[in-house]
Amino acid sequence: MTKIVVVDNHGQFTHLEDRALRDLGVDSELIDNDTPPEDVDADGVVLSGGPDMDRTGRSAEYLESEMPVLGICLGMQLIAEEFGGRVGSGEYGGYADVTVDLLSPEDPLTGSLHPETRVWASHADEVKEVPDGFERTASSDVCGIEAMSDTDRDLYGVQWHPEVAHTEEGDEVFENFLEICTEA
């Protein structure tokens, strides 16, 4: 059975990420963000959302592992910062229901949602510039970079929260990440 760990960055929906994976039949475990990657035996990692980049513990260390990584909201922003992208304040601010345009139907994480989907997202902070090696895979009227992927390194990020009921095709994002993890 595929095992995916959810690294808890103190987000209000983190427990729902773990639950969504378990509901798909994944061996999922919610772990503290101070857990060293070398202590984790898993096929993939979800870096959860959270309130503050200063409270991400050892999350950045998981980006150097051989495991595929999915960053959600703050997790995506952490990936962008670690690889030389730029993160800044969003113009829109808090949580909202957003229509996202999927830009890459071939993307293994979000391509199956093409051409658009409705999501629940926070835009207090957001990725303003993708790092080298990453492709912008989704955008919206309120955020130019709603998702990004580096398929060579199996690093993926979404600004929205696929784990909440307000996101229409959230389970499909987790199913696609599960497939990425089983093929890695």
C-alpha positions as CSV (number, residue, x, y, z in Angstrom):
1,M,0.0,0.0,0.0
2,T,1.2,3.5,-0.8
3,K,2.1,5.6,2.2
4,I,2.0,9.4,2.1
5,V,2.9,11.6,5.1
6,V,1.2,15.0,5.7
7,V,3.7,17.4,7.2
8,D,1.7,19.6,9.6
9,N,2.6,23.3,9.2
10,H,-0.2,24.3,11.6
11,G,-2.9,25.0,9.0
12,Q,-6.5,24.9,10.0
13,F,-7.3,22.2,7.4
14,T,-4.3,20.0,7.8
15,H,-6.3,17.2,9.4
16,L,-8.6,17.2,6.4
17,E,-5.6,16.5,4.1
18,D,-4.8,13.4,6.1
19,R,-8.4,12.4,6.1
20,A,-8.8,12.9,2.3
21,L,-5.9,10.6,1.7
22,R,-7.1,7.9,4.0
23,D,-10.5,8.1,2.4
24,L,-8.8,7.2,-0.9
25,G,-7.3,4.1,0.7
26,V,-3.9,5.6,1.3
27,D,-1.7,4.7,4.3
28,S,-1.5,8.3,5.5
29,E,0.1,9.7,8.6
30,L,0.0,13.3,9.9
31,I,3.5,14.2,11.2
32,D,5.0,17.2,13.0
33,N,7.0,19.5,10.8
34,D,10.0,19.1,13.1
35,T,10.3,15.4,12.0
36,P,13.5,14.8,10.1
37,P,12.9,13.4,6.6
38,E,15.4,10.6,7.3
39,D,13.0,9.3,10.0
40,V,10.1,9.0,7.5
41,D,9.5,5.9,5.4
42,A,6.9,7.0,2.8
43,D,6.2,7.1,-1.0
44,G,5.2,10.8,-1.0
45,V,4.9,14.0,1.1
46,V,2.2,16.6,1.4
47,L,3.4,19.9,2.9
48,S,0.3,21.4,4.5
49,G,-0.9,24.9,4.5
50,G,-0.3,27.1,7.5
51,P,-0.3,30.6,8.9
52,D,3.4,31.6,8.8
53,M,6.6,30.7,6.8
54,D,8.5,31.0,10.0
55,R,6.6,28.1,11.5
56,T,7.4,25.4,8.8
57,G,10.0,23.6,10.9
58,R,12.0,21.1,8.8
59,S,9.5,21.1,5.9
60,A,12.1,22.5,3.4
61,E,14.3,19.4,4.0
62,Y,11.7,17.2,2.4
63,L,12.3,18.9,-0.9
64,E,15.7,17.3,-1.0
65,S,14.3,13.8,-0.5
66,E,13.6,11.3,-3.3
67,M,9.9,11.4,-2.5
68,P,7.3,13.3,-4.6
69,V,6.1,16.4,-2.8
70,L,2.8,18.2,-3.0
71,G,2.7,21.7,-1.4
72,I,-0.7,23.1,-0.5
73,C,-1.0,26.9,0.0
74,L,1.9,27.7,2.4
75,G,3.5,24.4,1.3
76,M,3.5,25.6,-2.3
77,Q,4.9,29.0,-1.3
78,L,7.7,27.2,0.7
79,I,8.6,25.2,-2.4
80,A,8.7,28.4,-4.5
81,E,10.9,30.2,-2.0
82,E,13.3,27.3,-1.6
83,F,14.0,27.0,-5.3
84,G,14.4,30.7,-6.0
85,G,10.8,31.8,-6.8
86,R,9.1,34.8,-5.3
87,V,6.3,34.9,-2.8
88,G,4.4,38.1,-1.8
89,S,1.1,39.4,-0.5
90,G,-1.9,38.7,-2.6
91,E,-4.1,41.5,-3.7
92,Y,-7.3,39.6,-2.9
93,G,-6.5,38.5,0.7
94,G,-8.5,35.9,2.6
95,Y,-10.5,32.8,1.7
96,A,-12.8,32.8,-1.3
97,D,-14.5,30.6,-3.9
98,V,-12.4,31.0,-7.0
99,T,-12.6,29.7,-10.6
100,V,-9.2,28.3,-11.6
101,D,-8.1,28.0,-15.2
102,L,-5.9,24.9,-15.8
103,L,-3.2,25.8,-18.3
104,S,-1.6,22.4,-18.9
105,P,-3.8,19.4,-19.8
106,E,-0.7,17.2,-19.7
107,D,0.2,18.1,-16.1
108,P,0.1,14.9,-14.0
109,L,-1.3,16.8,-10.9
110,T,-3.9,19.2,-12.4
111,G,-4.2,18.3,-16.1
112,S,-7.3,16.1,-15.5
113,L,-9.2,19.1,-14.2
114,H,-8.7,21.0,-17.5
115,P,-10.0,23.5,-18.6
116,E,-11.3,24.9,-15.3
117,T,-12.5,24.1,-11.8
118,R,-13.9,25.8,-8.7
119,V,-11.7,25.9,-5.6
120,W,-11.5,27.3,-2.1
121,A,-8.4,29.3,-1.7
122,S,-6.6,31.9,0.5
123,H,-4.6,34.6,-1.2
124,A,-3.2,36.4,1.7
125,D,0.2,35.3,0.4
126,E,0.9,33.7,-3.0
127,V,3.6,32.7,-5.4
128,K,4.4,35.7,-7.6
129,E,7.1,34.1,-9.7
130,V,7.7,30.4,-10.3
131,P,11.2,29.1,-9.7
132,D,13.5,27.8,-12.5
133,G,12.4,24.3,-13.6
134,F,8.8,24.9,-12.7
135,E,5.8,25.4,-15.0
136,R,2.8,27.5,-14.0
137,T,-0.1,25.1,-14.5
138,A,-3.1,27.1,-13.2
139,S,-4.2,30.7,-12.8
140,S,-7.3,32.7,-11.9
141,D,-8.6,36.2,-12.0
142,V,-7.3,36.9,-8.5
143,C,-3.9,35.0,-8.7
144,G,-1.5,34.5,-11.6
145,I,0.0,31.3,-10.2
146,E,-2.6,29.0,-8.7
147,A,-0.6,25.9,-9.3
148,M,2.9,24.9,-10.4
149,S,4.8,21.7,-11.3
150,D,8.4,20.5,-11.7
151,T,7.8,17.0,-13.2
152,D,11.5,16.2,-13.4
153,R,11.8,16.5,-9.6
154,D,8.2,15.5,-8.8
155,L,7.5,18.7,-7.0
156,Y,4.0,20.1,-7.2
157,G,2.1,22.9,-5.6
158,V,-1.5,24.3,-5.5
159,Q,-2.5,27.6,-3.9
160,W,-6.0,26.2,-3.2
161,H,-7.2,23.7,-0.6
162,P,-8.2,20.4,-2.3
163,E,-9.1,18.9,1.1
164,V,-12.1,21.1,1.8
165,A,-15.7,20.4,0.6
166,H,-15.9,23.8,-1.2
167,T,-13.3,22.6,-3.7
168,E,-15.1,20.8,-6.4
169,E,-12.5,18.3,-7.6
170,G,-10.2,18.2,-4.6
171,D,-10.3,14.4,-4.4
172,E,-9.0,14.2,-8.0
173,V,-6.0,16.3,-7.0
174,F,-5.1,13.8,-4.3
175,E,-5.8,10.8,-6.6
176,N,-3.5,12.3,-9.2
177,F,-0.8,12.8,-6.5
178,L,-1.2,9.3,-5.4
179,E,-0.6,8.1,-8.9
180,I,2.5,10.2,-9.1
181,C,3.7,8.6,-5.9
182,T,3.1,5.1,-7.1
183,E,4.9,5.7,-10.4
184,A,7.9,7.4,-8.8
